[in-house]
Amino acid sequence: MEEPCDRTVHTSAHCLDFLSQEHEYLAPAAQPSTTVTPMDFHIFWRGPFTDKLSLSAHSFVFTQPLARARLHLWIDSADLPGGRPEDYALNKFSAPLVKAPLNKFITIHAWNQAAELELAYGDENEVDQKIRELERQLEPTSKPVKSVALSDEARFLILNRHGGVYLDADVMLLKDMSPFFDAGIEFAYEWSRTRLYNTAILRLFRESTVARRILDGAKARQLEILEKKLKEHLERQQRQRDPVEEGNSNDYESDETTATSAAISSDKRIRTERTRLSKRAEMRPEEIYHPARLRDYLRPDGRLEGNGLIMMPPTYFDPLWLRIDGAEAKGSKDTERMVEDLRSFPEAFTEVEAVCPAQQYSGIDFTAGPEVFLTGAYAYHWHNSWSTPIEPKSWMGLMRQAYDDFVEGRRPNLYGEWFQENL
């Protein structure tokens, strides 16, 4: 799979064309098995249930083998009134998911950050005690360093405890993910061409070595940052007592941005992006689970080889990214062209020129949106667009209509399966 999807040689369209020919690369199981391994998917969300979260949940129902697949939605309600979960039966976007028949395949869980941390790390150890003491010393003069950015932390806590595949809420499943579950590997995918991980799609085994290295690495990094902040705090106090000429100090609360000219080469743009991501991770100490840090947590030398977490080509799960960030292979002789022709992520929700040919199955006519949208890709990461409305005749509008028609028995999914038969 890697050679035809090598982003330094081929375009995304070339990779998708190859991936659409499943018989070319999917190896059969070595031994027929009478036991079916469950496929658990997890999504973390904070706040009220929205139309976009509903879209991601319905894409799961439409694409995955429901005899073995389950979706777990972990909802953090801390920012809602009283910190209490909303009534999902009264929210028009979540109501269909908490009632039969969809609640057979989808479960909503209340997220408790403190409880999950305790389950992941157990009783307080020496590192925890040092962190607590450092936070106490820093508290009078500065805000305590948050342990992590919430979502980045949650995915590792969830997968360490339960195992499975984590999906960001802005990820839509396009194809059966069974091959990745059955391959017996842990993986994320590459962030553009940076050789850094993107954990918008992340597969870990329950209580695996990879998960533990990341959890422990993040804890050690948190301690390191707190120790450095305390040292800087004490140095500032000393300078106030005994003023001297100050140089440029390293302020961990600052945030650098790197402007990138459209005229620079693709390779330079990628190096700039890698630098920007690394600086962001360094300048925002609370983001100890930022993807730019993971390589160092998995191996002290930061190498990808042998670190246990395979880096998949981005086109498998994020096919539009390479086109938008300018990382497509230059000078490629590939003739394939992605028919969607989207120039930005919001266009999938707003542009109403989607070309979806009519399709017929068992005498039923329907618009073949999912059958022709980024054919070959296993998922589509739309990168935010949370407030963008879904136009009915846009790609996402047509996808949503296909999902509704499938659940309500008006059409099969792209594998010719009918929802009622799955029940």
N, C-alpha and C positions, 0 to 999 in steps of 0.2 A: 504493500500500500504506500510505502514512503516514497519510492522512486518517482512514480507519476505525479505525486503531490509535493515534490521538492520545490518549494517556493522560490529558490534561487535559479531554477531552470525553467519551470513551467508556470503558466497562469492558473488562476483559480478555476477558470472554465475547463481547462484541461484536466485538472484533478477531479472536478465534479463529473465530467464525462466518463472518466475511469470508474469512479465510485458508483455510477449508475449501472455498471455491469457487474453486479454482485458475484456472478459465477466466476469472474476472473480472479478474485482475490480471497473469497471466503473459503477457508479450509474446513472440511467436514470434521465433526467431532471424532477423536481417535477411538473412543469406545461409546457405544450406545448406552445411555443411562436411563434407569427407571425412575430416578429421583430428579425432580426439577428444582434447580437452584432459584430461590426467590430473587426478584429484581426490585430492590427498594430504591426509590427516588426521594430526595429530600429538597425542599425549598424553604429558605428562611425569609420572613417578611416582618417589617415593623410598621404598625399603624393599621388603619382601616383597610378592609378588603376592597380591591379595585378591579376595574375592567381588564387591566393588563395581567394581573395575577390570575384572573379567571381564564384568560386566553391561554396562558401557559399550562394551567391545569387541564383544560380541555384538549390541548395538543397531546398531552400524555395519554388520555383516554383514546384518542383517535389513532395513535401510532403504536402503542406498546401491546404486547401479548398479555391480555388481562388475566389469563389463567395463572400467571406467575408474577405479575407486576403490581406494585402498590406505590402510591404517591403519599408522602407525608409532608404536610404544610405546617411549619413551625412558626407561630405568630407571636411576636412580642407586642404586648398591649401596654407597655409602660407609659407611652405618651398619650394614651386615650384617657378620657375622663375617669378619675378614680383609679387609673391603672388596671381597669378590669376589661376583659375581652368583650367585644361587641356581640350582639345577638346575631349569629351568622344566618339564622333562618329568616331574619328580617332584612338583611342586606341583599339586594337584587343580584349582586355578582356572586356571592357565596351561597345563597339559598339553594341552588340546584345541586351543589356539591355535598351538602349535609343531609340531603334526603335521598331515599331510594330512587333509582338504583345506583347513582354515582357514589354514594357513601360506602358502597361495597369495595370500592377501589381507591378511595381518597379519604384520608383521615387528617383532621385539623388538631394540632397539639398546642397547648399553651407553653410558651417559652419562658423558662426561669433561668436567667443568666447565672445567678449565684449557685443554684443547685447544680447546674451543669458543670460549672467550674469545680465544685467540690467532688462531683463524680469522676471528673477527669483526672484530678490531681490527688484526691484522697486527703488524708490528714495533713495539716500544716507542717512543712519540713523546714530545714534551716534556711533555704532560699526564700521561702515565703516569709519567714520571720525577718530576714534582712530587708525584703521589699517593704513589709509593713513598717519597719522602723525608719527606713529612708523616706517613705511617704509622710510619716509623722513629722520628721525633721523639716521637710520641704513645705508642709502645709501652711505655716504662718505667712510665708512670703509669696507663694505661687500655688497655682492649682495643681493638685496631685496628677501625676501622669496616668492617664487611663491605660488599663492593661492592654487594650487592643481597640481597633476599630471594630464595632460590634459585629457586623456581617462577616468580616474576614475571620473573626474568631469563631463565630457560631458554626461555620461549615466544618471546621476541624473537630470541634467538640462533638457535633452530631455524628460525623462519620467514625470518629474514634469509638464512640459508644455503640453505634448501630451498624456501621458499614453501609456500603451502597454507593450510589452516585448522587452527588450534590449538584443542583442546578441553581444558578442565579435566577431571580424572579423575572428577569428580562431575557430568558432563554426559552425558545419554542422548539419542541422536539419535532423532527421531520420524518424520522425513520425508526424502525425497530432497533433498539439498542442492545438486543441479545448478543450480537457478536462480541461486544466489549465486555459484557458480563461473563460470557463463557470463555473468553480468552484468558481469564485468571490473572489479570495485570492491574496495577494501580497506575493512574495516569491523570494528567491535566493536559492542556494544550499550550502551544507557544504563543506568546504575546507578540503578534506581528512577526518581525524578523529579529527580535531582540535577544533571543535565547533565554528569555525570562518566562516563567510560568504565568499563564492566565488560569485562575482557579474558578472561573465562571462555570466550568464543568469539571468536576473533580471526582475521581473514583478511588476510594480507600477501603481496605478491609477492616473489619471490626478489630480494635485493639492491635493494629499492625505495628511493625517496627517503624514504618514510614510515619504513621500518625504520631507515634510516641516521640520520634526525633523532632518533629515539628513542634509539638506541644512543649517539650523540654527546651528546645532551642529558643522558642518565644519567651519562655519564663527567664532563661538566662539573659536574653537580650534586654528584657525589661529591667532586670537587676543592673545590668551594665549601664543603661541609659540613666537610671536613677542615681547611680553612683557618680556618673559624670555631671549630672545636673547639681548634685549636692556639692561637688568639688567647685563648680563654677559659682554657686551661690556663696560658698565660704570665701572664695577669692574676691567676689564683689564686696562682701562685707569688709574684708581686709583693706581693699582699696579705698573704701569710704572712711575707714579709720586713719589710713595713711595714704592720702591721695598721691598718685603718680600718673605719669602720662599713659593713657590707655591706648592700646592698639585695637585692632578689629577683633572682637570676641566672636566665638561661635555660638550663635543664638539658636538653640534648638526649636524655639517656637516660631522661627521665621519659615517662609515658604518660598522657594525659588521657582520661577517659571522660565522656560527657555523658548525664545522666539525662533521659529524655523522658517527660513526663506523658501518660497516655492521654487526658487531657481536652483537650489543646491541639489546635488545628486541624490539618488535613492539610497545608496549606501551611507552617505553622510547623514541623511535624514534618519535612518535606522539607528546609527550611532548616537545621534542627538536624542532620539526617543529613549534609548536604553539609559543614557545619562540622566535624562529628565526623571524617569521612573526611579532610578537609584537615588537621586537627590531627594525626590519626594519622600521615599522611604526613610532617608536619613533625617530630613528636616521635620518630619511629623512623628515624633517618638511614640505616640499612642498607636501607630500603625505597625505594630511588631509582627503582624501577620500579613503585611503587604507582600504581594507575590515576588517583588524584587529581593526579598530576604530569604525565600525558601531554599534556594540552592545552597546557601551557607549553612542553614539548619540541617540539611540532609547530608552534606559532606563538608568537613572543615576546609577543604581546598576549593569548594564551590563548583566542582565538576559535575557534569550531568551523567557521565558514564558511571554506572554502578551505584547510583544514589537511591535506587528503588522506585523512583517515580518517573515513568516514561513521559516524555514530552511529545505529544501528538502534533502533526501538522495542523495549522489553524483552520485550513479549509474544511476539515471534517465537521467542525462545529461553529465556525465563525466566518462563513465564506465571503461575506461582503467586506470584511475588515481590510484585507490586503489591497482591495481596489481603492478604498477610501483613504488609507494612509499612505498610498503611493509606493507600496512595497511589492507590487506585482513585478514579475521577472521582466527585465528590459531586454529587448532584442529577441524575444522568444518567437519561434516559428509556429507556435500553436495556432490553429485556425479556429478553435472553439470560441464561442462567445456566449456569455451568460445572458439569456433572453430577458431577464428581469430588468437589466439596464438601470438599476437604482444608483443614484449618485450620493445619497446620504441615508442615514438610518431612518429619519422621520418620514422619508418619502414612501416607505412601505405602508405607512398608515394614512398618508394624505393624498398621494397621487392616484388618480382614478382611471389610469390608462392600462391597467393590468390586462394582459392578454392570456385568457384562460379558455382554451377550446372546450366546447361541449363534449361530454363523454356519455356513453350509454352502457348500462350494465343491467342485464336481466330485464330489458324493456324500460328501465328508468333512466331518464335524462337528467344530467346534473353538470354543473360547472366544475371543471377539473383543476381547481386551484391548487390543492396540496400535491397533486400528481405532477405539476410542472413548475412548482416554485423551488428554485435552487435544487433541482433534481440531482440526487447523489449524496448531498450533505445529510448528516445525521441530526443536525440541529441548526438553529439560526439564532444568533445572539444579536438582539436589536439595540443594545447599548443605551439604556435609559429610555427617553421619549415617553416618560411617565404621564406627562400632561397633554401629549399629542392626541387629539380625538381620532377615533377609528372611522374613516370614511367607508361606507358600505361597499363601494366599488374599488377600493384599494386592495392591495395584496392581503393585508391583514383583515380587511373586511370580508373578503372572499374566503379566507381561511376560517374565520369565525363562523361564517354561514355553513361551511362544510362540516365543522365540528357539531353545530346544532343539528344539521340534517342527519348526521350519523347517529347521534344519541337518540333522536326522535324517530329513527327508522326510515328515513326518506332516501338514504343512500348508504352504500358500503364504504369502508375506509379504503386506502390505497392498496390494500392487500386482498380486496374482495370480500372482507369479513363484515358481517352485519352485527350490530351491537346487541340486538336481542338474542342472537345465538351465543354470544359471549356470556350473557347472563345465565 
